[in-house]
């Protein structure tokens, strides 16, 4: 946990304070824009809407989970190594890696699924 906290202080609490929100919010906005575009497209392809809506839902869920995870990460700036750091480590891995990582991976898979259906030939 101490090594994780030290690494996170150097990476996540420096450039990550700007890069991660831009990436997370930006990706969600792009997925939502794609879903809205598909919804209003009169010539939309079959098999694209479901994965796009799934990707949008998963991406939004990832942002909601980030609301739980971000304070844990930000608390590392003031935590000393020991029991508080161990607790932050455990909490971050449950909420950040396992839960948020799972829904973000599902969002990625759904986007790839939508893209593969977008260029599929219709018989």
ABEGO torsion letter per residue (X at the ends): XAAAAAAAAAAAABAAAAAAAAAAAAAAAAAAAAAAAAAABAABBBGAAAAAAAAAAAAAAAAAAAAAAAAAAAAAAABBBEAAAAAAAAAAAAAAAAAAAAAAAAAAAAAAAAAAAAABBBX
